[in-house]
Amino acid sequence: MVEENPRDVGHAMDGLSIVYGDESLPRLYENSRISSDQLPGQSSIVKRAVALGRYLQNPLAMVATLCGPGREILSWKLSSLENFLNPDEKYGMIERVLVDVTNQVGVDINLAISHEWLFAPLQFISGLGPRKAASLQRSLVRAGAIFTRKDFVTVHGLESYGLAQELAKDVYDEDIGADTNDDDDDDALEMTLAEGRIVQATVHRVQGQKAICVLESGLTGILMKEDYSDDWRKAELSDRLHEGDILTCKIKSIQKNRYQVFLVCRESEMRSNQHQYVRHLDPYYHEEQSRLSRQDKAHKEKELARKHFKPRMIVHPHFHNITLDEAKEVMDRYVDPLVSHLKGMLSYRKFRKGSKAEVDELLRIEKSENPMRIVYCFSISHEHLGTFILTYIKSTNAHHQCIGLYPKGFKFRNRMFEDIDQLVAYFQRHIDDPRSTQFLRSISARVPMRSPATSVVNSVYLNA
């Protein structure tokens, strides 16, 4: 109206405030099926205008409105990365957020009775869902208004609320009685976790002076900076640990009331016997008898394996007949971590394929584009199979240093690093340190005869 007749606007509208809103969600509502049900016979621009006003008043209700059977909310663009989610995954995330927010802010029932579009978040109240929410909405609209809790119970046909109270009281009394058996829960926790036990922990996030980890059992583990390594003062914890890193730790202490444990993985602590795994067992439990029965069982299994094992007669100085269990142990302790470290190197952002000369040329090009930076990269060593080369250029010439691949990690300048980021951090701090040739000479003497990683590097590199 203002655009068509601007001169008809009087001075009485000079104090009119203007609010700008995002039209992306109102446009979805404009073309949705729910808009035709709520605003029948209205034009598209009117539907969009109403949706924009509602969205500014109550964003939660408008978002919930598009979460009906048609799931129009899936067309709302939230992130450039949402294409990596399928529709069910995206809707599941939206639904989770709506449940959290709705149960935090609640639903004004009396206001919704007067403006039915405000009932949309009701389906996300815990315990309801779309079907129960629709039934409750019809009952509330018929009632007209709710003033007390008793009114609400009576409206929705919950006259047996007194019985529900009695049932809740019985359950509460049982819970009180069960509190005396908390020691049983503690014993169950001790049977699975105890101080001194070795566990695997996955880093969830690093914040400040501690890392939040998740154990295989699902419990939360906390690793403080001073418990990570013996030289914890030399670098920040965030430079050493990253999300997804898997650590072998020892349980330092357990907080049973919070269901979380404190971890330690310092090398000196892992080797010590300071924290031994001690269980407080039932006094009638015969530890010695149980231990003997386990030993007998293990002995019988080994004997059975030997009976089915047929040794191969091969004359070779390095050939040994091994059982399946021994082969599995080799895979778990040697081959699997070796392959894991190798794949980590091949997928590292600074890894480059090619010969030594080709990699040098790539670095020279990068240096010419960034003359003030020290450029570096990793590559396969074709001269010493089973190893990598760290190539870097400070000013003009390319420098090369060897990196060994081991099940425990990467060996660089006679130091072992659990992951590449630790190696890079050390290299950047000690780039000007004198270079040692001892490790290179040991590789030259060792690799041609029996490299621990030669065949693994070749097979994975060719398939990468």
Phi, psi and omega in degrees: 000318180293322181293324182281326183228068184295334182283343180282352182281120182274176179289347179296341181261012181295329182271009181292125179272147182244130179241126179266135181230159178281125184267002184298315179287316176303326178294324176295318179296322181304322184258012183269163178288327182294331179293324178292328178286322183277327182232066183293140176080357181274152179286167183296321183292327177292317178301318180294320180295317178297317180296322179295317178296317178295321182296323178289328180282315186213086182300322182300314181296322181290321177295318180294331180299326182271012178255034179277198181301327180283345180049048180297341182298340180294340179277354179282119183279116183252330184205152177289346181261004186290346178293344178281352178256142173279167185304320181294320179294317180295315180295324178298320178293317178297317181297321180297317180295318181295322177297315180298311184292316182298319180285346175275318185262336179080182179232127177281100187295313183295323177293322179292331177297326179276335180226093192297338181294342178282355176283350187305318181287353185300328182294343182263004172290134183304130178096353182259270188098172186300315185291311180292325179295319179295319179295317179295322180298316180297320180293319181292321179296322178294323182291325177093320180196152179235126182246331181228167177296325179296321176301317181295318180295317182292321182300318186269014175074031180253050181297341180275026181299326178299318176298320178297323177297318179296318178298317179297322179296318179298317179297320180297316179298321178295322179295321178297318178293329181287341180299333180290347181256021179299333180298330178295320178296320178297320179295322179295322178293320180291331179293334181260327181225144177204157178299131181097348181285142178275130182224161174260132181230138178255128182291123178268315175197158178244124180223117178063237184264015181213158177243130177268121184241165176236125179280167180297334179281352182097351178289157179273132176244139181244124179244111179282158183301317183288346179263359183281311182211163180291334179255046187294343181281346188281338183208159177287150181295326180292339177280341184257327183244145179221160180302131180098347178296140179252125185242147170260115188233171173242140180287120181273315178202163183233131172257095187293324183290338180250000179053051175216157183233153173259136188247161175215138178222022173298141183300319180295324180286323180295329181275339185278168177248029185296316180251103178263149180283111182237124178250140174265097187266169176302139182298339180267003179279125182265096183298317183295316180295319179295320180296319179294321180294322177293321178295319178297319179297314179297321180295318179295321179296320178294319179296320178295322179294322179294325180295322181273354182272128179248108182292145179262134180270092179237126181268100178203134185298335182255008181267135177222136174286129179229157178274174180296321179296320179294321178295322178294322178296321177297318179296315184291319187267343188235299189290311183300310178294328178296314179294322179299314178295323180295314179296325177298320178291315183294334179262004182292146187296337182259011178277137179232139175271153177129173177286174181299318180293321180293320179294319177301319181293320178298320179292322179297321177295316179296323179293322179295329179280334180228073187295339182271354182259154170268110184268147181206163175198170177246152177204167178286137174272112178276348179274319178243093185298142180091005180229170177241167178239130170262113181250133179214153179232119177270313181234292182232310186277149177271133178249146184230138175220142184275149176230124179271147179253124183223161177301330180278349180144220184241133180257122183220125182052046177063021175238146179258133181237135183290329179215173186289324181298322176296319179297315181296318180298319178294318180298318181293328178280333186238033184295332182265004178292151177300138181277138178261135179259001182296316181295321180295320179293323179293324177293317181299324181280334188263318191299313183301331183274307186204082177277135179291343187236004188301305183292325180293316179300314183296315184292315181289321181296321181290331181269354183288000000 
